[in-house]
Structure formats: structure tokens, C-alpha cells
Amino acid sequence: MAPRVLLARHGQTAWSLSGQHTGLTDVPLLDEGRQGAKLLGDRLRAQPYEGLPGAVVRTSPLSRAAETCELAGFGPRAQAWDALREWDYGDYEGLTPAEIQERRPGWHIWRDGVPGGESVGELTARADSVVRLLKETAEEEDTDTVLLFAHGHILRAVAARWLGLPLDFGARLRLSPASLSVLDWAYGRPAIAAWNETGHLFP
């Protein structure tokens, strides 16, 4: 079965607000992030989604994604997928891009990866595993819709690999906290149906 995949990025945290790289550090949601998660849930209960009856729901095990899932109203239906955890930023965990540029001028994460963390090749392999899991899960659960709650870089990586493009295409896909995106199909080929929708955050 060819699934439709909805991508929900977690709500705002102190580190996403400051631009610090937040990989495996379990930074909690801000009040703004919790409100964003609730508004995201409202969006998913409205047309055309209407609560996504029958959809499979998966979340990163990290608390900022799992809490977003819970506050959006999908916690009881969700299972954690370790493959949805954020990019392991290794030695650059907690640093802003400007701080990293001071250490390593010209650095670009989508090309260079991170020391002490995941390489571009390793993240590509993990994103590919998510794409395979999406298709297998849709088949096993007999559903055409999968909803993922996860993080900015891993979701951008999944989108790039869904399209069959190199990982660095993710650099061209901006993704805001508590945003909603949709991966689908067009003319029998993987496509992006919607990207970085945030209108629900400004009711």
C-alpha cells in the first residue's frame, strides 16, 4: 500500500527558540510549545483530516515530540519509533550555528555531518529505514495514512529520502515548530503535498 505521511514537528523549546542544536538532549516544551501542540491537534481534528480515523501514529521517543503528540490528542494511539529521534549532533550538541562557524568556518551540517555524532551517511541510512518502515507499517496495519511526531532535521531528512533525493535536499526544506507537512504521491511517484503549514498557530 502507498501511504500518505503527515509530519508534525514538535512544539517550541528554549533551544529551538535560541537556535541551539538539540539532538538527544531532552529539552522540554515551553508554554508556547505546548500551546502550539494543542493548536496542531485542533488542525488535525478539522477538515480535511477530521482526527485521522484509522491512521497509524508514531512518535520519536524524546519527550518534546512525545509531549507534542500527547497534547495534540494522539498519545493513546501512538507508538514510539527510535528511528525518529533527532540527528545526533555529537560535539555540536547545544551549540548555535554561529558558535559552530567560529570553530569551523564554512561548516554545513547537511554536507559535513558532525564530529562525535551521526555522519551524513548514517543519517541517510536512518532516514531510509524510516521510509521503509512507513511502507511496511501501512501494509501491515492496512492503512493509507501514517502520522509522525518528530524533529526538524530528521523529518527534513525523511522528506528528502521519500523523494529519492540526496540528504542535502533537506537543507532547502525549512520546518517550523508545531508545523504540519504532508508527503503523498503524484503521477505514481513520491511527492510533497504540503509543507511547513503553520496557519493553525495563528487562529
C-alpha positions in Angstrom: 0.0 0.0 0.0 1.3 3.5 -0.8 0.9 5.6 2.3 0.2 9.2 2.8 2.5 10.5 5.6 1.8 13.5 7.8 4.8 15.1 9.5 4.4 17.0 12.7 7.4 18.8 14.2 7.4 19.2 18.0 6.4 22.5 19.6 8.8 25.3 20.6 11.5 24.6 23.2 14.1 27.0 24.7 16.8 25.6 22.5 14.8 25.7 19.2 13.9 29.3 20.1 17.6 30.2 20.6 18.8 28.1 17.6 20.8 25.7 19.6 21.3 22.2 18.0 19.0 19.9 20.0 19.7 16.3 19.3 19.4 13.7 22.1 19.2 16.3 24.9 15.6 16.0 26.3 14.7 19.7 26.3 11.1 20.2 27.4 8.5 22.2 25.6 7.9 25.9 26.5 4.4 27.1 27.3 4.4 28.4 23.7 5.3 24.9 22.5 2.5 23.3 24.5 0.0 25.7 23.1 1.3 25.1 19.6 0.9 21.4 20.1 -2.7 21.8 21.1 -3.4 24.1 18.1 -1.8 21.4 15.9 -4.2 18.9 17.3 -7.1 21.2 16.6 -5.9 21.4 13.0 -5.8 17.7 12.7 -9.3 17.3 14.0 -10.6 19.8 11.5 -11.3 19.2 7.8 -9.9 17.6 5.8 -8.2 15.4 8.4 -11.1 15.0 10.9 -9.0 13.3 13.5 -7.4 10.9 11.1 -9.5 7.9 11.9 -7.7 4.7 11.1 -4.3 6.4 10.8 -1.2 4.8 12.4 0.6 7.3 14.8 4.3 7.1 15.6 6.5 9.4 17.6 10.1 10.0 18.5 10.8 8.7 22.0 12.2 12.1 23.0 9.9 13.9 25.4 9.4 17.1 23.3 8.0 15.1 20.4 6.1 12.6 22.7 4.5 15.5 24.6 3.5 17.3 21.4 1.8 14.1 20.3 0.0 13.8 23.6 -1.1 17.4 23.7 -2.3 17.2 20.1 -4.6 14.4 21.3 -2.9 11.4 19.7 -1.0 10.0 22.6 -3.2 7.0 23.3 -2.8 5.9 19.6 1.0 6.4 19.4 3.9 4.1 19.5 7.5 5.3 19.8 10.0 4.6 17.0 13.6 5.1 17.9 14.4 5.8 14.3 12.5 9.1 14.6 14.9 10.5 17.2 16.7 13.7 16.1 20.1 13.8 14.4 22.8 13.0 17.0 24.8 16.3 16.9 27.7 14.9 18.9 30.3 17.5 19.8 28.0 20.3 18.5 25.1 19.5 20.8 23.7 22.6 22.3 25.7 25.0 20.1 24.2 27.5 17.7 25.2 27.6 14.0 27.2 30.9 14.7 29.2 29.2 17.5 30.0 26.2 15.3 31.1 28.6 12.5 33.6 30.2 14.9 35.1 26.7 15.4 34.8 25.5 11.9 34.3 28.2 9.2 32.3 27.1 6.2 30.7 24.2 8.0 27.4 23.0 6.6 25.7 20.2 8.5 23.9 18.7 5.5 27.3 18.2 3.8 29.7 17.8 6.7 27.8 16.0 9.4 29.0 16.4 13.0 32.1 15.2 14.9 31.3 12.7 17.6 27.7 12.3 16.2 26.0 10.9 13.1 27.6 11.3 9.7 25.6 12.3 6.7 25.8 8.7 5.5 24.5 7.4 8.8 21.5 9.8 8.9 20.8 8.9 5.3 20.6 5.2 6.2 18.3 6.0 9.2 16.0 8.2 7.1 15.8 5.3 4.5 14.9 3.0 7.3 12.0 5.3 8.3 10.7 5.4 4.7 10.8 1.5 4.6 9.0 1.4 8.0 6.3 3.7 6.7 5.5 1.5 3.8 5.7 -1.7 5.8 3.6 -0.3 8.6 0.9 0.9 6.1 0.8 -2.6 4.6 0.7 -4.4 8.0 -1.8 -2.1 9.6 -3.9 -1.8 6.4 -4.0 2.0 6.4 -3.2 4.7 3.9 -2.2 7.3 6.4 0.7 7.5 8.9 1.2 10.4 11.3 4.7 11.1 12.6 5.7 13.4 15.5 9.4 14.1 15.5 12.1 16.8 15.0 13.2 19.3 12.4 16.3 17.6 10.9 15.1 14.0 10.9 11.8 15.0 9.3 13.5 17.0 6.6 15.8 14.0 6.0 12.8 11.7 5.7 11.2 14.1 3.2 14.4 14.2 1.1 14.7 10.4 1.0 11.0 10.0 0.4 11.5 11.9 -2.8 14.6 9.8 -3.6 16.9 12.8 -3.3 20.2 13.2 -1.6 20.1 14.1 2.1 21.3 17.7 1.5 17.9 18.5 -0.2 16.7 18.8 3.4 18.7 22.0 3.7 16.1 23.5 1.3 13.1 22.5 3.4 12.5 24.8 6.3 10.4 23.4 9.1 8.9 25.4 12.0 7.9 24.2 15.4 4.4 22.7 15.6 4.2 22.7 11.8 2.4 20.2 9.6 3.6 18.7 6.4 2.3 16.0 4.1 4.1 13.5 1.9 2.0 11.9 -0.7 2.1 10.8 -4.4 1.7 12.4 -7.8 1.6 10.5 -11.1 2.7 7.4 -9.2 5.8 9.0 -7.8 6.6 10.2 -4.2 5.7 13.9 -3.8 5.2 16.7 -1.3 1.5 17.6 -1.0 2.0 20.3 1.7 5.0 21.7 3.6 5.6 23.7 6.8 1.9 24.6 7.3 1.7 26.9 10.4 -1.6 28.7 9.8 -3.2 26.8 12.7 -0.8 28.6 15.1 -2.4 32.0 14.3 -6.1 31.4 14.8 
